[in-house]
Amino acid sequence: MSDIILEMRNISKSFPGVKALDGVNFTVKTGEIHCLVGENGAGKSTLMKILSGIHRYGSYEGDIIVGGEVMRFHSIRESESAGISIINQELALIPELSVAENIFFGHEIMKGRLIDWNETMRQAEGYLKQVRLNVPPSTPMRELRVGSQQLVEIAKSLSKHARLMILDEPTSSLNEEDSANLLNLLRELKQQGVTIIMISHRLKEVVQIADTVTVLRDGMSVCSLDAAGAPVTESEIIRYMVGRDMANIYPVRAEKNIGDVLFSVKNWSAYDPKLRREVLHDVNLEVRRGEIVGLAGLMGAGRTELALSIFGNTPGYRITGGELVMDGESVRFDSPREAIDHGIGYATEDRKKNGLILIQDIRFNTTFANLKALMKGRVISENEEVVQANRLKDSINIKAPSVQQTVLNLSGGNQQKVVLAKWIFARPKLMILDEPTRGIDVGAKYEIYSLMNEMVSQGMSIIMISSELLEVIGMSDRIYVMCEGRITGEVSGAQATEQNIMHLATDTEVV
């Protein structure tokens, strides 16, 4: 029996205006963890969508060979019948249904014409045990946190008897602990004979778990590295990904011009009526002009809750105490529009759901937060809109044929640049960046870090929320750490270490 479970030969795929894949060759051995890496737009997700039947046979060139047999998948169901299962970055779960119903959704266990609920619950318990998720199968999906939902997706794949499992950025929304648990589970599944393809931008995790690393660049396969035979380093992978060495992933600011205090949060407390608990307790922080302030903490620490409560309070928290001060003036914003008018911008952690209008083009998304800057009398100047959108597209290197390109068709890194372009055009004094590099590659991260440095060098201030400790340390002048809705400490960027931040994030003493 061959030790090769999958070959993809000379795969090419084009979209209007761009060639996504150009003669890619990709080989996976049975029972390995094979990591697929590359910059945003390199073609990773497109290649996996071809393998999983999302891009049907006939829409691409080349051959897919599974277990020695040429396959022609016209749908996801056909690829699943061949033992291939894909877990996308956006989880395909239904919050209103139970865990068991989600696991067997679309392939229910039937008894005659009815669902066999006893057998469904019994088997669901077995799959939950296999993925080490200790919840009753009757639990509503909406009650699970993201890390647990990811495990339900894996249980769902196992219930389909997948022998080749594809995971697209499985840890991008997870904290450090949940990520480590997921990687351990993948190692266990490998021992049980499941072959795993994992797309990831977290190179630290790639070098920990991969048996083979394949690098794509500009729609072409660059190399496959044998990580099981000899250690592969992050810098080696980066060199193949971007085509050059990157000595320092966090660009150094040429000159720091940090001024007086621009924005303060004083004794800020908030109650969430939906959760029926206080989510922020006496938070105090300040941001100076031209400063990057990092906001660190574990998932659920209250970082995003703080940002949302400042930026117009869209969740409808009940502010139970405290004060916001902007330019020496006490302020309170009842809508995002009021926050924007006072010089605050907020780049949300979920760019696809809340940061962009995906069916619109780059031009529209770049300008709609500050349309009054385009007004001539009572009419928007479409010519000026195109001029400004092109200026920002070129200045921050958004890779697209034109500003008429639909944002939905851009890579994650370029979508994030459009989010930043929108706020740059709005000209805020204070920018809140919530997970600004989530789900994007190391090359695009470097460009965004460089853009952040440029923004503060021009006098803007930034609050950066990030779950990646090295990112917080590498980019921040000062760092506030949150735990359970409170600020538990403040450290300067020069003194910050992963250890002292984690102690503050867990509110424990340094031993």
Secondary structure, 3 states (H helix, E strand, C coil): CCCEEEEEEEEEEEECCEEEEEEEEEEEECCCEEEEECCCCCCHHHHHHHHCCCCCCCCCEEEEEECCEEECCCCHHHHHHCCEEEECCCCCCCCCCEHHHHHCCCCCCEECCEECHHHHHHHHHHHHHHCCCCCCCCCEHHHCCHHHHHHHHHHHHHHCCCCEEEEECCCCCCCHHHHHHHHHHHHHHHHCCCEEEEECCCHHHHHHHCCEEEEEECCEEEEEEECCCCCCCHHHHHHHHHCCCCCCCCCCCCCCCCCCEEEEEEEEEEEECCCCEEEEEEEEEEEECCCEEEEECCCCCCHHHHHHHHCCCCCCCEEEEEEEEECCEEECCCCHHHHHHCCEEEECCCHHHHHCCCCCEHHHHHHHHHHHHHEECCEECHHHHHHHHHHHHHHCCCCCCCCCCEHHHCCHHHHHHHHHHHHHHHCCCEEEEECCCCCCCHHHHHHHHHHHHHHHHCCCEEEEECCCHHHHHHHCCEEEEEECCEEEEEEECCCCCHHHHHHHHCCCCCC
